[in-house]
Structure formats: structure tokens, C-alpha cells
Amino acid sequence: MIKTKKRKIIIVVISVVVIVSFLLSISFIGAGGLEYIRHSNQSGVAYLTVFVNGTLQPANEYSIVSDLPSLNSQNGYKINSDYGEIRGIIKLKDKTEIEYGFFNTNNWHNIQIRLDIEYNGEKLTIRQVVTYFTIGVVLDVLVTEASGIKGNKISVYRNGI
């Protein structure tokens, strides 16, 4: 009889623990807990794309020089943005060098860096658009523009947000 009573108590305790754990898990998931875990463990990522006169340039049409780890892909570069600052130099085939980037205070966001280069003879205009987004929501857009002469170094680096 004592064994039966202990067995019933153990079954009740285990059942309560399982039910409470289940309810807490459902509450955690419902409150966005999985997204919090995903973001708190995720490295920040910046995607860099370059457009010349409105046409997307494959990554093999230019090179980047940066201290940040980056991965070349067909349509641009994927850059680790965990370091507080994204900065580098793009070298075009016509010897033009473009300093791009910005000081990144929110390194857990995903970032899209788009450089639009417009040639008008020897002159060129560069527009850097930095878009911060997370969970599919755009949080901020930063735009920097500069102009210069083909073959020179031009900066659209933004010092701070």
C-alpha cells in the first residue's frame, strides 16, 4: 500500500512538471522567445551589392579590401558585421576606389549596403544606401552621396549613425 501511494505521488508530481513545462514553453514561443534566442545568438550580417548605371554588378566585376571577414557571392559580398564598424574599399576595374561603410551601433541587425555608381563621362556619382532590418521589418535607412572623377578615390563612408 505504501508503494502504491508513493507511485501515485510520483506520477502526480511528474504530470504536474510536464504540464507546467508545456505551458511555459507555449507561453515562451507565443511571446516571441524563439526570435529572441535566434537574434541573441546570431552574428550580424551585412550584404553588399554594387550597381553601375542601374545594373547589378557580379562580384567578379570588382574587389573589396577590408579587415572584416567577408564571403564573395555571385551578386555581391556577405560581410560579418559583429565588429561595430563596417568599412572597406571597393576597387573597380577602371582603377576607381570607393571607400564604403559606416559605424554600426546595432550589430545584431541584418544590413543591406547598396552602392549605386552613375557614370557621366569621367565624372561619377556614388550613392550608398544602408538599410537596417530585422525579422523582415525595416528599422532605418541611411543615405550618403559623393561625387568625383573616374580613377580616383571617393568616399561614401558614414562616420556614425
Secondary structure in CASP SS format (residue, H / E / C, confidence):
PFRMAT SS
TARGET T0000
AUTHOR 0000-0000-0000
METHOD secondary structure of the structure
MODEL  1
M C 1.00
I H 1.00
K H 1.00
T H 1.00
K H 1.00
K H 1.00
R H 1.00
K H 1.00
I H 1.00
I H 1.00
I H 1.00
V H 1.00
V H 1.00
I H 1.00
S H 1.00
V H 1.00
V H 1.00
V H 1.00
I H 1.00
V H 1.00
S H 1.00
F H 1.00
L H 1.00
L H 1.00
S H 1.00
I H 1.00
S H 1.00
F H 1.00
I H 1.00
G H 1.00
A C 1.00
G C 1.00
G H 1.00
L H 1.00
E H 1.00
Y H 1.00
I H 1.00
R H 1.00
H H 1.00
S H 1.00
N C 1.00
Q C 1.00
S C 1.00
G C 1.00
V E 1.00
A E 1.00
Y E 1.00
L E 1.00
T E 1.00
V E 1.00
F E 1.00
V E 1.00
N C 1.00
G C 1.00
T E 1.00
L E 1.00
Q C 1.00
P C 1.00
A H 1.00
N H 1.00
E H 1.00
Y E 1.00
S E 1.00
I E 1.00
V E 1.00
S C 1.00
D C 1.00
L C 1.00
P C 1.00
S E 1.00
L E 1.00
N E 1.00
S E 1.00
Q C 1.00
N C 1.00
G E 1.00
Y E 1.00
K E 1.00
I E 1.00
N E 1.00
S C 1.00
D C 1.00
Y C 1.00
G C 1.00
E E 1.00
I E 1.00
R E 1.00
G E 1.00
I E 1.00
I E 1.00
K E 1.00
L E 1.00
K C 1.00
D C 1.00
K C 1.00
T C 1.00
E E 1.00
I E 1.00
E E 1.00
Y E 1.00
G E 1.00
F E 1.00
F E 1.00
N C 1.00
T C 1.00
N C 1.00
N C 1.00
W C 1.00
H C 1.00
N E 1.00
I E 1.00
Q E 1.00
I E 1.00
R E 1.00
L E 1.00
D E 1.00
I E 1.00
E E 1.00
Y E 1.00
N E 1.00
G C 1.00
E C 1.00
K E 1.00
L E 1.00
T E 1.00
I E 1.00
R E 1.00
Q E 1.00
V E 1.00
V E 1.00
T E 1.00
Y E 1.00
F E 1.00
T E 1.00
I C 1.00
G C 1.00
V E 1.00
V E 1.00
L E 1.00
D E 1.00
V E 1.00
L E 1.00
V E 1.00
T E 1.00
E E 1.00
A E 1.00
S E 1.00
G E 1.00
I E 1.00
K C 1.00
G C 1.00
N C 1.00
K E 1.00
I E 1.00
S E 1.00
V C 1.00
Y C 1.00
R E 1.00
N C 1.00
G C 1.00
I C 1.00
END
